[in-house]
């Protein structure tokens, strides 16, 4: 899914950041296309683009924003927060699911606009702060952003009544982080999982000197996620959790995003695809 974007980003000089003059939208125009924000359930809102997710959790003490999509999306996300009636300056905490620039690219701009603190995993911190991600034989670039605090596995983040837990679910990147929280809709408590990418997306699983543990980390991640409860499963590409269909159903069904079976289905599908790709890469490596 990320390969077309990589080809374009890899052409940007290592000293540069992705800007409007080096436009990754040329590779994936849908990824940056604006979308109207909306309430998913409780105090949880969608503020991302048409296909790249960003989520806002609100509280009188301040708000938490998860992800910044691509660099072009930073101002769009801020505008979406305002359109919902909230102030971007009241975002106190920024979180990231992983450091690839289609999810972290807007964080620098959003941090500038909000003054929020950015919390991230130790393993993804170098990519966020350098603005450079090494991937196979290519490099991706995004505006560098300072990480204010490292979050550990199973660490709880609190802001007012908001409580989120970091779940390190490595594989897609070494620091891939799935976030969990609980919201309330119509008096019903709902467990929410914001799942970091579960897909291989073309990366090397065999003999990669930069990340030799990738395959075992993927397997550990699938096992870890099976132990979570999810009334609502969300991820960071809209197609991965049926955003358009669920949003359309919200008008008549306020529980349109609620499906306790979806997390398990998503894990089974992703793990099967991962194992097929791992076997293909092993066979290819053995034949060389």
ChimeraX commands (.cxc) that place a marker at each C-alpha (Angstrom):
marker #1 position 0.00,0.00,0.00 radius 0.5
marker #1 position 2.87,2.35,0.78 radius 0.5
marker #1 position 5.08,1.49,-2.20 radius 0.5
marker #1 position 3.80,4.21,-4.60 radius 0.5
marker #1 position 4.33,6.86,-1.95 radius 0.5
marker #1 position 7.80,5.54,-1.22 radius 0.5
marker #1 position 8.91,5.87,-4.80 radius 0.5
marker #1 position 8.10,9.56,-4.77 radius 0.5
marker #1 position 9.42,10.30,-1.29 radius 0.5
marker #1 position 12.68,8.49,-2.01 radius 0.5
marker #1 position 13.42,11.04,-4.71 radius 0.5
marker #1 position 13.53,13.87,-2.17 radius 0.5
marker #1 position 17.09,14.76,-1.02 radius 0.5
marker #1 position 18.00,13.41,2.40 radius 0.5
marker #1 position 18.34,16.93,3.79 radius 0.5
marker #1 position 14.84,17.93,2.74 radius 0.5
marker #1 position 11.45,17.56,4.34 radius 0.5
marker #1 position 8.30,16.80,2.45 radius 0.5
marker #1 position 6.60,20.07,1.57 radius 0.5
marker #1 position 3.98,21.20,-0.90 radius 0.5
marker #1 position 6.76,21.52,-3.49 radius 0.5
marker #1 position 7.58,17.79,-3.21 radius 0.5
marker #1 position 4.03,16.55,-3.17 radius 0.5
marker #1 position 3.39,12.91,-2.16 radius 0.5
marker #1 position -0.26,13.44,-3.07 radius 0.5
marker #1 position 0.86,12.92,-6.66 radius 0.5
marker #1 position 1.37,9.27,-5.73 radius 0.5
marker #1 position -1.75,8.81,-3.58 radius 0.5
marker #1 position -4.11,11.78,-4.08 radius 0.5
marker #1 position -6.89,10.15,-2.06 radius 0.5
marker #1 position -4.69,10.05,1.01 radius 0.5
marker #1 position -4.69,13.82,1.38 radius 0.5
marker #1 position -8.20,14.56,0.10 radius 0.5
marker #1 position -10.14,16.43,2.82 radius 0.5
marker #1 position -13.06,14.82,4.60 radius 0.5
marker #1 position -15.73,16.23,6.87 radius 0.5
marker #1 position -15.11,15.50,10.56 radius 0.5
marker #1 position -17.71,13.65,12.59 radius 0.5
marker #1 position -18.39,12.06,15.96 radius 0.5
marker #1 position -17.83,8.30,16.04 radius 0.5
marker #1 position -19.26,7.73,19.52 radius 0.5
marker #1 position -19.03,9.33,22.94 radius 0.5
marker #1 position -16.21,11.87,23.03 radius 0.5
marker #1 position -14.36,10.25,20.10 radius 0.5
marker #1 position -14.21,12.06,16.74 radius 0.5
marker #1 position -12.78,11.39,13.30 radius 0.5
marker #1 position -10.72,14.35,12.06 radius 0.5
marker #1 position -8.57,12.75,9.36 radius 0.5
marker #1 position -8.58,12.85,5.58 radius 0.5
marker #1 position -10.74,10.80,3.24 radius 0.5
marker #1 position -8.52,7.76,3.71 radius 0.5
marker #1 position -5.87,8.52,6.37 radius 0.5
marker #1 position -7.18,8.48,9.90 radius 0.5
marker #1 position -6.69,10.93,12.73 radius 0.5
marker #1 position -8.75,10.69,15.91 radius 0.5
marker #1 position -9.65,13.28,18.53 radius 0.5
marker #1 position -10.61,12.42,22.11 radius 0.5
marker #1 position -12.06,15.38,23.99 radius 0.5
marker #1 position -12.24,16.38,27.64 radius 0.5
marker #1 position -12.77,19.70,29.48 radius 0.5
marker #1 position -9.16,19.41,30.70 radius 0.5
marker #1 position -7.86,19.20,27.14 radius 0.5
marker #1 position -7.84,16.92,24.14 radius 0.5
marker #1 position -5.75,14.04,22.79 radius 0.5
marker #1 position -5.07,13.77,19.05 radius 0.5
marker #1 position -3.87,10.51,17.56 radius 0.5
marker #1 position -1.87,10.82,14.33 radius 0.5
marker #1 position -1.18,13.58,11.82 radius 0.5
marker #1 position -1.50,11.79,8.45 radius 0.5
marker #1 position 0.70,13.32,5.71 radius 0.5
marker #1 position 2.35,16.76,5.85 radius 0.5
marker #1 position -0.41,18.19,3.65 radius 0.5
marker #1 position -3.00,17.05,6.19 radius 0.5
marker #1 position -1.74,18.99,9.21 radius 0.5
marker #1 position -3.76,22.14,8.56 radius 0.5
marker #1 position -6.73,20.08,7.37 radius 0.5
marker #1 position -6.81,18.19,10.66 radius 0.5
marker #1 position -6.61,21.45,12.61 radius 0.5
marker #1 position -9.49,22.85,10.55 radius 0.5
marker #1 position -11.53,19.70,11.20 radius 0.5
marker #1 position -11.03,20.11,14.94 radius 0.5
marker #1 position -12.27,23.70,14.70 radius 0.5
marker #1 position -15.26,22.69,12.56 radius 0.5
marker #1 position -16.36,20.36,15.36 radius 0.5
marker #1 position -16.40,23.33,17.72 radius 0.5
marker #1 position -13.14,22.57,19.53 radius 0.5
marker #1 position -9.97,24.62,19.75 radius 0.5
marker #1 position -6.80,23.10,18.33 radius 0.5
marker #1 position -4.97,25.02,21.07 radius 0.5
marker #1 position -6.75,22.79,23.60 radius 0.5
marker #1 position -5.05,19.67,22.23 radius 0.5
marker #1 position -2.61,18.85,25.02 radius 0.5
marker #1 position -1.24,15.49,23.85 radius 0.5
marker #1 position -0.27,14.22,20.41 radius 0.5
marker #1 position 0.12,10.49,19.84 radius 0.5
marker #1 position 1.35,8.51,16.84 radius 0.5
marker #1 position 0.69,4.94,15.76 radius 0.5
marker #1 position 3.91,4.63,13.77 radius 0.5
marker #1 position 6.54,6.87,12.24 radius 0.5
marker #1 position 5.88,6.38,8.52 radius 0.5
marker #1 position 5.25,9.79,6.94 radius 0.5
marker #1 position 1.69,9.02,5.85 radius 0.5
marker #1 position 0.82,8.92,9.56 radius 0.5
marker #1 position 3.40,11.18,11.19 radius 0.5
marker #1 position 3.86,13.81,8.46 radius 0.5
marker #1 position 1.39,16.33,9.89 radius 0.5
marker #1 position 2.55,16.08,13.51 radius 0.5
marker #1 position 5.10,18.88,13.31 radius 0.5
marker #1 position 2.50,21.34,12.04 radius 0.5
marker #1 position -0.09,20.18,14.55 radius 0.5
marker #1 position 2.41,20.52,17.38 radius 0.5
marker #1 position 3.19,24.04,16.20 radius 0.5
marker #1 position -0.48,25.00,16.10 radius 0.5
marker #1 position -1.48,23.39,19.39 radius 0.5
marker #1 position 1.61,23.56,21.59 radius 0.5
marker #1 position 0.83,19.96,22.58 radius 0.5
marker #1 position 3.37,17.44,23.82 radius 0.5
marker #1 position 4.21,14.56,21.49 radius 0.5
marker #1 position 4.43,11.13,23.12 radius 0.5
marker #1 position 5.89,8.21,21.15 radius 0.5
marker #1 position 7.64,4.88,21.49 radius 0.5
marker #1 position 11.40,4.75,21.94 radius 0.5
marker #1 position 11.88,2.68,18.78 radius 0.5
marker #1 position 10.02,5.15,16.55 radius 0.5
marker #1 position 11.52,8.27,18.14 radius 0.5
marker #1 position 14.62,8.41,15.88 radius 0.5
marker #1 position 12.50,8.45,12.71 radius 0.5
marker #1 position 10.17,11.11,14.07 radius 0.5
marker #1 position 12.98,13.37,15.21 radius 0.5
marker #1 position 15.12,12.96,12.10 radius 0.5
marker #1 position 12.23,13.07,9.65 radius 0.5
marker #1 position 13.78,10.08,7.88 radius 0.5
marker #1 position 12.57,6.48,7.71 radius 0.5
marker #1 position 14.83,3.81,6.23 radius 0.5
marker #1 position 12.77,1.17,4.45 radius 0.5
marker #1 position 14.48,-1.56,2.47 radius 0.5
marker #1 position 16.76,0.33,0.04 radius 0.5
marker #1 position 14.73,3.52,0.19 radius 0.5
marker #1 position 14.28,6.52,2.45 radius 0.5
marker #1 position 11.07,8.38,3.24 radius 0.5
marker #1 position 11.02,11.94,4.47 radius 0.5
marker #1 position 8.67,14.05,6.57 radius 0.5
marker #1 position 9.00,17.20,8.68 radius 0.5
marker #1 position 11.03,16.30,11.76 radius 0.5
marker #1 position 9.20,16.64,15.07 radius 0.5
marker #1 position 10.59,16.54,18.61 radius 0.5
marker #1 position 9.31,13.80,20.90 radius 0.5
marker #1 position 8.64,15.24,24.34 radius 0.5
marker #1 position 8.23,11.96,26.19 radius 0.5
marker #1 position 8.78,8.28,25.53 radius 0.5
marker #1 position 5.93,5.92,26.32 radius 0.5
marker #1 position 6.58,2.38,27.48 radius 0.5
marker #1 position 4.58,-0.73,26.73 radius 0.5
marker #1 position 1.35,-0.85,28.78 radius 0.5
marker #1 position 1.93,2.69,30.04 radius 0.5
marker #1 position -1.24,4.64,30.85 radius 0.5
marker #1 position -1.69,8.23,29.67 radius 0.5
marker #1 position -4.15,10.41,31.57 radius 0.5
marker #1 position -5.62,13.82,30.78 radius 0.5
marker #1 position -8.68,14.84,32.76 radius 0.5
marker #1 position -11.04,11.88,32.46 radius 0.5
marker #1 position -9.25,10.55,29.36 radius 0.5
marker #1 position -7.27,7.35,29.91 radius 0.5
marker #1 position -5.29,5.71,27.11 radius 0.5
marker #1 position -2.93,2.75,27.22 radius 0.5
marker #1 position 0.05,2.22,24.94 radius 0.5
marker #1 position 0.38,-1.29,23.51 radius 0.5
marker #1 position 3.64,-1.83,21.67 radius 0.5
marker #1 position 2.71,-3.96,18.67 radius 0.5
marker #1 position 5.88,-4.04,16.59 radius 0.5
marker #1 position 6.25,-5.45,13.10 radius 0.5
marker #1 position 5.18,-2.77,10.68 radius 0.5
marker #1 position 7.78,-0.64,12.46 radius 0.5
marker #1 position 9.89,-1.46,15.51 radius 0.5
marker #1 position 7.89,1.03,17.58 radius 0.5
marker #1 position 4.42,0.47,16.16 radius 0.5
marker #1 position 1.95,1.38,18.92 radius 0.5
marker #1 position -1.70,0.41,19.26 radius 0.5
marker #1 position -3.67,2.62,21.64 radius 0.5
marker #1 position -6.64,1.54,23.74 radius 0.5
marker #1 position -9.22,3.55,25.64 radius 0.5
marker #1 position -12.80,3.41,26.89 radius 0.5
marker #1 position -15.58,5.79,25.91 radius 0.5
marker #1 position -19.27,5.94,26.78 radius 0.5
marker #1 position -22.12,6.14,24.28 radius 0.5
marker #1 position -25.73,6.39,25.54 radius 0.5
marker #1 position -24.62,5.14,28.95 radius 0.5
marker #1 position -22.83,2.12,27.49 radius 0.5
marker #1 position -19.07,1.75,28.14 radius 0.5
marker #1 position -17.21,0.86,24.94 radius 0.5
marker #1 position -13.63,-0.40,24.66 radius 0.5
marker #1 position -11.79,1.10,21.68 radius 0.5
marker #1 position -8.67,-0.23,19.97 radius 0.5
marker #1 position -6.71,2.07,17.64 radius 0.5
marker #1 position -4.66,-0.63,15.94 radius 0.5
marker #1 position -1.27,0.10,14.46 radius 0.5
marker #1 position -0.85,-1.37,10.99 radius 0.5
marker #1 position -1.05,-5.16,10.94 radius 0.5
marker #1 position 0.13,-5.49,7.35 radius 0.5
marker #1 position 3.52,-6.30,5.84 radius 0.5
marker #1 position 3.12,-3.67,3.09 radius 0.5
marker #1 position 6.07,-4.90,1.06 radius 0.5
marker #1 position 8.70,-4.89,3.80 radius 0.5
marker #1 position 11.42,-7.51,4.10 radius 0.5
marker #1 position 10.66,-10.26,6.59 radius 0.5
marker #1 position 13.74,-12.37,5.85 radius 0.5
marker #1 position 17.39,-11.31,6.19 radius 0.5
marker #1 position 16.73,-7.61,6.72 radius 0.5
marker #1 position 19.80,-6.31,8.60 radius 0.5
marker #1 position 17.89,-3.21,9.77 radius 0.5
marker #1 position 15.06,-5.21,11.31 radius 0.5
marker #1 position 15.90,-8.93,11.58 radius 0.5
marker #1 position 13.18,-9.49,14.21 radius 0.5
marker #1 position 10.31,-8.24,12.01 radius 0.5
marker #1 position 8.69,-11.65,11.45 radius 0.5
marker #1 position 8.75,-12.69,15.09 radius 0.5
marker #1 position 7.49,-9.25,16.11 radius 0.5
marker #1 position 4.50,-9.57,13.78 radius 0.5
marker #1 position 3.61,-12.94,15.32 radius 0.5
marker #1 position 3.94,-11.51,18.84 radius 0.5
marker #1 position 1.73,-8.58,17.85 radius 0.5
marker #1 position -1.08,-10.81,16.59 radius 0.5
marker #1 position -0.93,-12.75,19.84 radius 0.5
marker #1 position -0.92,-9.56,21.91 radius 0.5
marker #1 position -3.89,-8.02,20.12 radius 0.5
marker #1 position -5.96,-11.16,20.60 radius 0.5
marker #1 position -5.81,-10.45,24.33 radius 0.5
marker #1 position -7.47,-7.04,23.97 radius 0.5
marker #1 position -11.16,-6.22,24.16 radius 0.5
marker #1 position -12.58,-4.10,21.37 radius 0.5
marker #1 position -16.15,-2.98,21.03 radius 0.5
marker #1 position -14.84,-0.55,18.40 radius 0.5
marker #1 position -11.92,-1.43,16.12 radius 0.5
marker #1 position -10.19,1.50,14.41 radius 0.5
marker #1 position -7.02,1.79,12.38 radius 0.5
marker #1 position -5.12,4.42,10.43 radius 0.5
marker #1 position -6.13,3.71,6.83 radius 0.5
marker #1 position -9.87,4.22,6.55 radius 0.5
marker #1 position -10.30,1.22,4.26 radius 0.5
marker #1 position -8.93,-1.07,6.97 radius 0.5
marker #1 position -11.99,-0.63,9.16 radius 0.5
marker #1 position -14.78,0.22,6.71 radius 0.5
marker #1 position -14.96,3.90,7.59 radius 0.5
marker #1 position -17.20,5.02,4.73 radius 0.5
marker #1 position -19.82,2.33,5.27 radius 0.5
marker #1 position -19.96,2.78,9.04 radius 0.5
marker #1 position -20.14,6.53,8.74 radius 0.5
marker #1 position -23.07,6.25,6.34 radius 0.5
marker #1 position -24.90,4.07,8.86 radius 0.5
marker #1 position -24.37,6.50,11.76 radius 0.5
marker #1 position -27.37,8.60,10.72 radius 0.5
marker #1 position -29.73,5.79,11.67 radius 0.5
marker #1 position -27.53,3.76,14.03 radius 0.5
marker #1 position -25.44,5.51,16.70 radius 0.5
marker #1 position -23.68,2.19,17.34 radius 0.5
marker #1 position -22.61,1.75,13.70 radius 0.5
marker #1 position -18.93,1.44,14.69 radius 0.5
marker #1 position -19.60,-1.14,17.39 radius 0.5
marker #1 position -18.66,-4.72,16.47 radius 0.5
marker #1 position -17.00,-6.93,19.08 radius 0.5
marker #1 position -16.03,-9.51,16.44 radius 0.5
marker #1 position -14.08,-7.16,14.19 radius 0.5
marker #1 position -10.76,-7.18,16.03 radius 0.5
marker #1 position -10.56,-10.97,15.82 radius 0.5
marker #1 position -11.52,-10.97,12.15 radius 0.5
marker #1 position -8.92,-8.33,11.34 radius 0.5
marker #1 position -6.18,-10.25,13.17 radius 0.5
marker #1 position -7.01,-13.53,11.43 radius 0.5
marker #1 position -7.00,-11.86,8.02 radius 0.5
marker #1 position -3.75,-9.99,8.64 radius 0.5
marker #1 position -1.95,-12.99,10.12 radius 0.5
marker #1 position -2.91,-15.24,7.23 radius 0.5
marker #1 position -1.62,-12.69,4.72 radius 0.5
marker #1 position 1.56,-12.22,6.76 radius 0.5
marker #1 position 2.27,-15.97,6.83 radius 0.5
marker #1 position 1.72,-16.27,3.08 radius 0.5
marker #1 position 4.14,-13.42,2.47 radius 0.5
marker #1 position 6.68,-14.83,4.91 radius 0.5
marker #1 position 6.60,-18.20,3.15 radius 0.5
marker #1 position 6.96,-16.51,-0.23 radius 0.5
marker #1 position 9.98,-14.54,0.94 radius 0.5
marker #1 position 11.57,-17.61,2.53 radius 0.5
marker #1 position 11.11,-19.60,-0.65 radius 0.5
marker #1 position 12.57,-16.76,-2.70 radius 0.5
marker #1 position 15.55,-16.48,-0.34 radius 0.5
marker #1 position 16.20,-20.24,-0.45 radius 0.5
marker #1 position 16.20,-20.25,-4.25 radius 0.5
marker #1 position 18.91,-17.59,-4.49 radius 0.5
marker link #1:1,2 radius 0.2
marker link #1:2,3 radius 0.2
marker link #1:3,4 radius 0.2
marker link #1:4,5 radius 0.2
marker link #1:5,6 radius 0.2
marker link #1:6,7 radius 0.2
marker link #1:7,8 radius 0.2
marker link #1:8,9 radius 0.2
marker link #1:9,10 radius 0.2
marker link #1:10,11 radius 0.2
marker link #1:11,12 radius 0.2
marker link #1:12,13 radius 0.2
marker link #1:13,14 radius 0.2
marker link #1:14,15 radius 0.2
marker link #1:15,16 radius 0.2
marker link #1:16,17 radius 0.2
marker link #1:17,18 radius 0.2
marker link #1:18,19 radius 0.2
marker link #1:19,20 radius 0.2
marker link #1:20,21 radius 0.2
marker link #1:21,22 radius 0.2
marker link #1:22,23 radius 0.2
marker link #1:23,24 radius 0.2
marker link #1:24,25 radius 0.2
marker link #1:25,26 radius 0.2
marker link #1:26,27 radius 0.2
marker link #1:27,28 radius 0.2
marker link #1:28,29 radius 0.2
marker link #1:29,30 radius 0.2
marker link #1:30,31 radius 0.2
marker link #1:31,32 radius 0.2
marker link #1:32,33 radius 0.2
marker link #1:33,34 radius 0.2
marker link #1:34,35 radius 0.2
marker link #1:35,36 radius 0.2
marker link #1:36,37 radius 0.2
marker link #1:37,38 radius 0.2
marker link #1:38,39 radius 0.2
marker link #1:39,40 radius 0.2
marker link #1:40,41 radius 0.2
marker link #1:41,42 radius 0.2
marker link #1:42,43 radius 0.2
marker link #1:43,44 radius 0.2
marker link #1:44,45 radius 0.2
marker link #1:45,46 radius 0.2
marker link #1:46,47 radius 0.2
marker link #1:47,48 radius 0.2
marker link #1:48,49 radius 0.2
marker link #1:49,50 radius 0.2
marker link #1:50,51 radius 0.2
marker link #1:51,52 radius 0.2
marker link #1:52,53 radius 0.2
marker link #1:53,54 radius 0.2
marker link #1:54,55 radius 0.2
marker link #1:55,56 radius 0.2
marker link #1:56,57 radius 0.2
marker link #1:57,58 radius 0.2
marker link #1:58,59 radius 0.2
marker link #1:59,60 radius 0.2
marker link #1:60,61 radius 0.2
marker link #1:61,62 radius 0.2
marker link #1:62,63 radius 0.2
marker link #1:63,64 radius 0.2
marker link #1:64,65 radius 0.2
marker link #1:65,66 radius 0.2
marker link #1:66,67 radius 0.2
marker link #1:67,68 radius 0.2
marker link #1:68,69 radius 0.2
marker link #1:69,70 radius 0.2
marker link #1:70,71 radius 0.2
marker link #1:71,72 radius 0.2
marker link #1:72,73 radius 0.2
marker link #1:73,74 radius 0.2
marker link #1:74,75 radius 0.2
marker link #1:75,76 radius 0.2
marker link #1:76,77 radius 0.2
marker link #1:77,78 radius 0.2
marker link #1:78,79 radius 0.2
marker link #1:79,80 radius 0.2
marker link #1:80,81 radius 0.2
marker link #1:81,82 radius 0.2
marker link #1:82,83 radius 0.2
marker link #1:83,84 radius 0.2
marker link #1:84,85 radius 0.2
marker link #1:85,86 radius 0.2
marker link #1:86,87 radius 0.2
marker link #1:87,88 radius 0.2
marker link #1:88,89 radius 0.2
marker link #1:89,90 radius 0.2
marker link #1:90,91 radius 0.2
marker link #1:91,92 radius 0.2
marker link #1:92,93 radius 0.2
marker link #1:93,94 radius 0.2
marker link #1:94,95 radius 0.2
marker link #1:95,96 radius 0.2
marker link #1:96,97 radius 0.2
marker link #1:97,98 radius 0.2
marker link #1:98,99 radius 0.2
marker link #1:99,100 radius 0.2
marker link #1:100,101 radius 0.2
marker link #1:101,102 radius 0.2
marker link #1:102,103 radius 0.2
marker link #1:103,104 radius 0.2
marker link #1:104,105 radius 0.2
marker link #1:105,106 radius 0.2
marker link #1:106,107 radius 0.2
marker link #1:107,108 radius 0.2
marker link #1:108,109 radius 0.2
marker link #1:109,110 radius 0.2
marker link #1:110,111 radius 0.2
marker link #1:111,112 radius 0.2
marker link #1:112,113 radius 0.2
marker link #1:113,114 radius 0.2
marker link #1:114,115 radius 0.2
marker link #1:115,116 radius 0.2
marker link #1:116,117 radius 0.2
marker link #1:117,118 radius 0.2
marker link #1:118,119 radius 0.2
marker link #1:119,120 radius 0.2
marker link #1:120,121 radius 0.2
marker link #1:121,122 radius 0.2
marker link #1:122,123 radius 0.2
marker link #1:123,124 radius 0.2
marker link #1:124,125 radius 0.2
marker link #1:125,126 radius 0.2
marker link #1:126,127 radius 0.2
marker link #1:127,128 radius 0.2
marker link #1:128,129 radius 0.2
marker link #1:129,130 radius 0.2
marker link #1:130,131 radius 0.2
marker link #1:131,132 radius 0.2
marker link #1:132,133 radius 0.2
marker link #1:133,134 radius 0.2
marker link #1:134,135 radius 0.2
marker link #1:135,136 radius 0.2
marker link #1:136,137 radius 0.2
marker link #1:137,138 radius 0.2
marker link #1:138,139 radius 0.2
marker link #1:139,140 radius 0.2
marker link #1:140,141 radius 0.2
marker link #1:141,142 radius 0.2
marker link #1:142,143 radius 0.2
marker link #1:143,144 radius 0.2
marker link #1:144,145 radius 0.2
marker link #1:145,146 radius 0.2
marker link #1:146,147 radius 0.2
marker link #1:147,148 radius 0.2
marker link #1:148,149 radius 0.2
marker link #1:149,150 radius 0.2
marker link #1:150,151 radius 0.2
marker link #1:151,152 radius 0.2
marker link #1:152,153 radius 0.2
marker link #1:153,154 radius 0.2
marker link #1:154,155 radius 0.2
marker link #1:155,156 radius 0.2
marker link #1:156,157 radius 0.2
marker link #1:157,158 radius 0.2
marker link #1:158,159 radius 0.2
marker link #1:159,160 radius 0.2
marker link #1:160,161 radius 0.2
marker link #1:161,162 radius 0.2
marker link #1:162,163 radius 0.2
marker link #1:163,164 radius 0.2
marker link #1:164,165 radius 0.2
marker link #1:165,166 radius 0.2
marker link #1:166,167 radius 0.2
marker link #1:167,168 radius 0.2
marker link #1:168,169 radius 0.2
marker link #1:169,170 radius 0.2
marker link #1:170,171 radius 0.2
marker link #1:171,172 radius 0.2
marker link #1:172,173 radius 0.2
marker link #1:173,174 radius 0.2
marker link #1:174,175 radius 0.2
marker link #1:175,176 radius 0.2
marker link #1:176,177 radius 0.2
marker link #1:177,178 radius 0.2
marker link #1:178,179 radius 0.2
marker link #1:179,180 radius 0.2
marker link #1:180,181 radius 0.2
marker link #1:181,182 radius 0.2
marker link #1:182,183 radius 0.2
marker link #1:183,184 radius 0.2
marker link #1:184,185 radius 0.2
marker link #1:185,186 radius 0.2
marker link #1:186,187 radius 0.2
marker link #1:187,188 radius 0.2
marker link #1:188,189 radius 0.2
marker link #1:189,190 radius 0.2
marker link #1:190,191 radius 0.2
marker link #1:191,192 radius 0.2
marker link #1:192,193 radius 0.2
marker link #1:193,194 radius 0.2
marker link #1:194,195 radius 0.2
marker link #1:195,196 radius 0.2
marker link #1:196,197 radius 0.2
marker link #1:197,198 radius 0.2
marker link #1:198,199 radius 0.2
marker link #1:199,200 radius 0.2
marker link #1:200,201 radius 0.2
marker link #1:201,202 radius 0.2
marker link #1:202,203 radius 0.2
marker link #1:203,204 radius 0.2
marker link #1:204,205 radius 0.2
marker link #1:205,206 radius 0.2
marker link #1:206,207 radius 0.2
marker link #1:207,208 radius 0.2
marker link #1:208,209 radius 0.2
marker link #1:209,210 radius 0.2
marker link #1:210,211 radius 0.2
marker link #1:211,212 radius 0.2
marker link #1:212,213 radius 0.2
marker link #1:213,214 radius 0.2
marker link #1:214,215 radius 0.2
marker link #1:215,216 radius 0.2
marker link #1:216,217 radius 0.2
marker link #1:217,218 radius 0.2
marker link #1:218,219 radius 0.2
marker link #1:219,220 radius 0.2
marker link #1:220,221 radius 0.2
marker link #1:221,222 radius 0.2
marker link #1:222,223 radius 0.2
marker link #1:223,224 radius 0.2
marker link #1:224,225 radius 0.2
marker link #1:225,226 radius 0.2
marker link #1:226,227 radius 0.2
marker link #1:227,228 radius 0.2
marker link #1:228,229 radius 0.2
marker link #1:229,230 radius 0.2
marker link #1:230,231 radius 0.2
marker link #1:231,232 radius 0.2
marker link #1:232,233 radius 0.2
marker link #1:233,234 radius 0.2
marker link #1:234,235 radius 0.2
marker link #1:235,236 radius 0.2
marker link #1:236,237 radius 0.2
marker link #1:237,238 radius 0.2
marker link #1:238,239 radius 0.2
marker link #1:239,240 radius 0.2
marker link #1:240,241 radius 0.2
marker link #1:241,242 radius 0.2
marker link #1:242,243 radius 0.2
marker link #1:243,244 radius 0.2
marker link #1:244,245 radius 0.2
marker link #1:245,246 radius 0.2
marker link #1:246,247 radius 0.2
marker link #1:247,248 radius 0.2
marker link #1:248,249 radius 0.2
marker link #1:249,250 radius 0.2
marker link #1:250,251 radius 0.2
marker link #1:251,252 radius 0.2
marker link #1:252,253 radius 0.2
marker link #1:253,254 radius 0.2
marker link #1:254,255 radius 0.2
marker link #1:255,256 radius 0.2
marker link #1:256,257 radius 0.2
marker link #1:257,258 radius 0.2
marker link #1:258,259 radius 0.2
marker link #1:259,260 radius 0.2
marker link #1:260,261 radius 0.2
marker link #1:261,262 radius 0.2
marker link #1:262,263 radius 0.2
marker link #1:263,264 radius 0.2
marker link #1:264,265 radius 0.2
marker link #1:265,266 radius 0.2
marker link #1:266,267 radius 0.2
marker link #1:267,268 radius 0.2
marker link #1:268,269 radius 0.2
marker link #1:269,270 radius 0.2
marker link #1:270,271 radius 0.2
marker link #1:271,272 radius 0.2
marker link #1:272,273 radius 0.2
marker link #1:273,274 radius 0.2
marker link #1:274,275 radius 0.2
marker link #1:275,276 radius 0.2
marker link #1:276,277 radius 0.2
marker link #1:277,278 radius 0.2
marker link #1:278,279 radius 0.2
marker link #1:279,280 radius 0.2
marker link #1:280,281 radius 0.2
marker link #1:281,282 radius 0.2
marker link #1:282,283 radius 0.2
marker link #1:283,284 radius 0.2
marker link #1:284,285 radius 0.2
marker link #1:285,286 radius 0.2
marker link #1:286,287 radius 0.2
marker link #1:287,288 radius 0.2
view
